[in-house]
Amino acid sequence: MARTYPRISGWEQTAEGGGLPWYTKSGRLEFYMDDPRLIDGGENLTVYRTPIDSSHYEPNVIVGNSRAFALMETPEMRGLERMGNSLKIAENRMGRNVILTTKELMATNHPLRPHGYEFCFNSPKYRHGAHTTPIDTDLMTLWWGPFGDIYRHDKRQPSVGEGFVDVNPLDAKRFGIDEGDYIWVDADPGDRPYKGWKEGTPEYALARFMVRCRYFPGMSQGSMRMYYNAYAATYGSMEGARTRADGLAKSPRTNYQAMFRSGNHQSCTRAWINPTNTTDTVANKKVFGQEIIIGMQNDVHCANGAPKESYVKIELAEKAVLTVVFGILQPKATGQPMKAFK
């Protein structure tokens, strides 16, 4: 599993003289799967599908014009519309099988786009980070992102550092958003931040995602990114922000320290249960060792439990007091020098 770094799939089967079997049912490379579940699901051949949610175009579409998928189940066969109100329901976007050519796909839109949603929001982990690794101490939190401030000159800041989202400056400026501003990020209202949410409730105040905006010219317009490993807001952290003299978003009972004022990236994402990832028939290699098994295997053949994508809209929440100039936290457009602490 870790013979090469970065990981090179098939190294043992090719570069070292060959002879070792591939991790498939036949031991050979397989480009066609003669499995009823995969045939029904339109994945008996290697295909490209558009993302289920994070796409400006019709979601979860097989791109091509092959006749090899004639036996797959289509939305109409399941009693659903291909487009229209049916596609606005997130569950209906998971297991749909629709084939479009590239030209046909480019003429479509995500079903939420007419309602002001226009950003593909992705929350990956970076190469040397996993879960909470970079932020387990306050010193690491301070250096982790561009908004680290050991003195917390802006007392709204939940910790000595905080989570942030990368936005193309041209996109942000259309919404009157400057670097360092707090923004709201909202995803599919049908089930996020949770099903049945209501404005004005404590649950919604906790779950709605507020985050700092970082200008990132390398981010393509129409896309946003944040790393998923910052600590989420909780009832306790929000209570701490209200009641502590220093305003830290730290629970008064457990000392849990949040890196967001409210919500987190999972306010916008959800698990996707693709039918072809949950069969009892597909062969795959166990994570540890060389054994080939049939059916479920963590992180290999199972439901997607680590979502990294959604389609969102943004709006300005609060203006920044501090901003980042050439990597240095500075007072924002006041003309006043930052107070010196001795």
C-alpha positions in Angstrom: 0.0 0.0 0.0 2.9 2.4 0.6 5.8 1.0 -1.5 6.0 4.2 -3.4 5.7 7.9 -2.5 3.7 9.5 -4.0 1.5 6.4 -4.4 1.9 4.8 -7.8 -0.9 2.3 -8.5 0.2 -0.9 -10.2 3.9 -0.5 -9.3 4.3 -4.1 -8.1 2.5 -5.4 -11.2 4.6 -3.5 -13.8 7.8 -1.9 -12.7 9.2 -4.8 -10.7 9.3 -7.3 -13.5 5.6 -8.0 -13.5 4.0 -11.3 -12.7 2.1 -10.2 -9.6 -1.6 -10.4 -10.1 -3.7 -7.2 -10.2 -6.1 -6.7 -7.4 -9.2 -7.9 -9.3 -11.3 -11.0 -9.4 -9.4 -12.4 -12.4 -6.0 -11.1 -11.4 -5.8 -9.2 -14.7 -6.7 -5.6 -15.6 -10.4 -5.5 -16.1 -12.1 -2.9 -18.2 -15.5 -4.5 -18.3 -17.5 -5.7 -15.2 -20.0 -8.4 -15.9 -21.9 -7.7 -12.7 -25.7 -7.1 -12.8 -25.5 -4.3 -10.2 -22.9 -2.5 -12.2 -24.7 -3.0 -15.5 -27.9 -1.6 -13.9 -25.9 1.3 -12.5 -24.2 2.2 -15.8 -20.7 1.5 -14.5 -19.9 -1.8 -16.2 -17.4 0.1 -18.4 -14.9 2.8 -17.3 -16.9 6.0 -17.5 -16.7 9.7 -16.5 -19.5 11.0 -14.4 -20.0 14.6 -13.5 -20.1 15.2 -9.8 -23.3 14.6 -7.9 -23.4 18.1 -6.5 -20.3 20.1 -7.3 -21.0 20.9 -11.0 -22.3 23.9 -12.8 -24.0 21.5 -15.2 -26.6 18.7 -14.8 -25.2 16.5 -12.0 -24.2 12.9 -12.1 -24.2 12.5 -15.9 -22.3 9.9 -17.8 -20.4 11.8 -20.5 -20.3 10.0 -23.8 -22.5 8.4 -26.5 -21.8 4.7 -26.0 -24.5 2.1 -26.7 -22.9 -0.2 -24.1 -25.2 1.1 -21.4 -28.5 0.1 -23.0 -29.4 -2.1 -20.1 -28.9 0.4 -17.3 -31.7 1.8 -15.2 -32.7 5.4 -16.2 -34.6 7.9 -14.0 -37.7 7.3 -16.1 -37.5 3.6 -15.3 -37.6 4.5 -11.6 -40.6 6.7 -12.0 -38.6 10.0 -11.9 -38.2 12.9 -14.2 -34.8 13.4 -15.7 -34.9 17.1 -14.9 -37.4 19.4 -13.2 -38.4 19.2 -9.6 -37.2 15.6 -9.3 -33.6 16.7 -9.7 -33.9 19.4 -7.0 -34.1 16.5 -4.4 -30.5 15.5 -3.4 -31.3 11.8 -3.0 -32.5 11.7 -6.7 -29.1 13.0 -7.9 -27.2 10.0 -6.4 -28.2 6.9 -8.4 -29.3 8.4 -11.7 -28.1 7.1 -15.0 -28.2 9.7 -17.9 -25.9 9.7 -20.9 -25.1 13.1 -22.6 -22.4 14.1 -25.0 -20.1 16.9 -24.0 -22.0 19.4 -26.2 -25.3 18.3 -24.7 -24.0 18.6 -21.2 -22.6 22.1 -21.7 -26.1 23.3 -22.5 -27.5 22.2 -19.1 -27.4 23.9 -15.7 -27.3 22.6 -12.1 -30.9 22.7 -10.8 -30.0 25.1 -8.0 -28.3 27.6 -10.3 -31.5 29.6 -11.1 -31.9 30.2 -7.4 -28.6 32.0 -6.8 -26.3 29.0 -6.2 -23.2 29.4 -8.4 -20.1 28.0 -6.7 -18.6 24.5 -6.7 -17.5 24.2 -3.1 -14.8 21.5 -2.4 -13.2 20.6 0.9 -10.2 18.4 0.4 -7.4 17.6 2.8 -4.0 18.7 1.9 -1.1 16.3 1.3 0.4 16.3 4.8 -2.8 16.9 6.8 -5.4 14.6 8.1 -8.5 15.3 10.2 -7.3 17.7 12.9 -3.5 17.2 12.6 -2.5 20.8 11.9 -4.6 22.5 14.6 -4.3 20.4 17.7 -2.4 23.1 19.7 -2.9 26.8 19.7 0.6 27.4 18.3 -0.2 25.2 15.3 -3.5 27.0 14.9 -1.8 30.3 14.9 0.5 29.4 12.0 -2.0 27.2 10.1 -3.7 29.8 8.1 -3.5 33.5 7.0 -5.6 34.8 9.9 -3.4 33.8 12.8 -3.3 36.5 15.5 -1.9 35.6 19.0 -3.4 38.7 20.5 -6.8 38.4 18.8 -7.1 42.1 18.1 -10.5 41.4 16.6 -12.4 39.7 19.5 -14.9 38.1 17.1 -12.1 35.7 16.1 -13.0 32.3 17.6 -9.4 31.3 18.3 -5.8 32.5 17.7 -6.4 31.3 14.1 -9.6 30.3 12.3 -10.9 28.4 9.3 -11.1 30.1 6.0 -12.3 29.6 2.4 -10.4 30.4 -0.8 -12.3 32.5 -3.2 -11.3 34.1 -6.5 -11.1 37.9 -5.9 -13.2 38.6 -8.9 -16.0 36.5 -7.6 -15.8 37.9 -4.1 -15.8 41.5 -5.3 -19.1 40.9 -7.1 -20.7 40.4 -3.7 -18.9 43.3 -2.0 -16.7 40.9 -0.1 -13.1 42.0 0.8 -10.3 39.8 1.9 -10.8 38.8 5.6 -14.6 39.5 5.6 -16.9 36.9 7.2 -19.2 35.3 4.7 -22.2 33.0 4.9 -21.9 29.8 2.8 -25.2 28.1 2.1 -25.8 24.8 0.3 -28.8 22.9 -0.9 -31.7 24.1 1.3 -33.5 20.8 0.9 -31.3 19.1 3.5 -28.5 21.5 4.5 -27.3 22.5 7.0 -29.8 19.8 8.1 -33.3 18.7 7.1 -36.1 20.8 8.4 -34.0 23.8 9.5 -35.7 26.9 10.5 -34.3 30.4 10.7 -34.3 32.0 14.2 -33.8 28.7 16.0 -30.7 27.9 18.2 -30.0 24.8 16.0 -29.9 26.9 12.8 -27.7 29.6 14.5 -25.2 26.8 15.3 -25.3 25.0 12.0 -25.3 27.9 9.4 -21.7 28.2 8.1 -19.9 31.5 8.7 -16.2 31.6 7.6 -13.4 34.1 6.7 -12.8 34.8 3.0 -9.3 34.6 1.7 -8.6 36.0 -1.7 -6.9 33.3 -3.8 -6.3 34.2 -7.5 -5.3 30.6 -8.2 -8.9 29.5 -7.6 -10.9 29.4 -10.8 -13.9 31.6 -10.9 -17.1 29.8 -9.9 -15.1 27.5 -7.5 -14.3 27.7 -3.8 -12.1 25.6 -1.5 -11.4 25.1 2.1 -9.5 22.4 4.0 -11.8 20.2 6.0 -9.8 19.7 9.2 -10.6 22.8 11.3 -12.7 22.3 14.5 -16.4 22.9 14.0 -18.6 25.2 16.1 -20.6 23.6 18.9 -23.2 24.8 21.4 -20.5 25.0 24.0 -18.1 27.0 21.8 -20.8 29.5 20.9 -21.7 29.8 24.6 -18.1 30.5 25.4 -17.9 33.2 22.7 -20.9 34.9 24.3 -19.9 34.5 28.0 -16.1 34.5 28.2 -14.4 37.8 28.9 -11.9 37.2 26.1 -14.6 36.0 23.6 -12.9 32.8 22.8 -15.1 30.2 21.2 -14.2 27.7 23.9 -16.7 25.6 25.8 -17.0 26.6 29.4 -17.5 22.9 30.4 -15.1 20.9 28.2 -12.6 23.5 27.0 -13.3 22.4 23.4 -11.9 25.1 21.2 -13.7 25.8 17.9 -12.1 27.4 14.8 -15.4 28.7 13.4 -17.9 31.1 14.9 -20.8 29.0 13.6 -21.1 25.8 11.4 -18.2 24.2 9.5 -17.7 22.8 6.0 -20.0 19.9 6.9 -22.9 22.4 7.1 -22.6 22.3 3.3 -21.7 18.7 2.5 -23.4 15.3 2.9 -22.7 11.7 2.3 -23.5 10.3 -1.1 -24.6 6.6 -1.3 -23.8 5.5 -4.9 -25.5 2.1 -5.4 -22.4 0.6 -7.2 -20.3 1.3 -4.2 -22.4 -0.7 -1.8 -22.7 -4.1 -3.5 -22.1 -7.6 -2.0 -20.6 -8.9 -5.2 -17.7 -6.7 -6.4 -14.2 -8.0 -5.7 -11.5 -5.8 -4.1 -8.3 -6.0 -2.1 -8.3 -5.6 1.7 -6.6 -2.4 2.9 -3.9 -4.4 4.7 -2.4 -7.5 3.2 -2.9 -9.1 -0.2 -6.2 -10.8 0.3 -9.0 -10.4 -2.3 -12.5 -10.2 -0.8 -16.0 -9.7 -2.0 -18.2 -6.8 -0.9 -17.7 -4.1 1.7 -14.2 -2.7 2.5 -13.6 0.6 4.4 -12.5 3.4 2.1 -12.5 1.0 -0.9 -15.9 -0.3 -1.6 -18.5 1.4 0.6 -20.8 4.4 0.9 -19.0 7.7 0.7 -18.6 8.8 4.3 -16.2 11.6 3.7 -18.0 14.1 1.4 -15.9 16.8 -0.2 -18.2 18.6 -2.5 -21.3 20.7 -2.8 -22.9 23.5 -4.7 -23.3 26.8 -2.8 -24.1 30.4 -2.7 -22.4 33.1 -0.7 -23.2 36.5 0.9 -21.4 39.0 3.1 -22.0 38.4 6.8 -19.7 40.9 8.5 -16.9 43.2 7.4 -13.4 42.5 8.5 -11.5 44.7 11.0 -8.1 43.2 10.1 -6.9 42.1 6.7 -3.9 40.3 5.3 -1.3 42.2 3.2 1.7 40.3 1.9 1.0 37.6 4.5 0.9 40.0 7.4 -2.2 40.7 9.5 -2.8 44.5 9.4 -5.5 47.0 10.4 -8.1 47.3 7.6 -8.3 50.6 5.8 -8.3 52.7 9.0 -5.0 54.5 8.6 -4.2 53.7 12.2 -1.2 51.7 13.3 -1.9 48.4 15.2 -1.5 48.8 18.9 1.9 47.6 20.2 1.9 45.0 22.9 4.8 44.7 25.3 
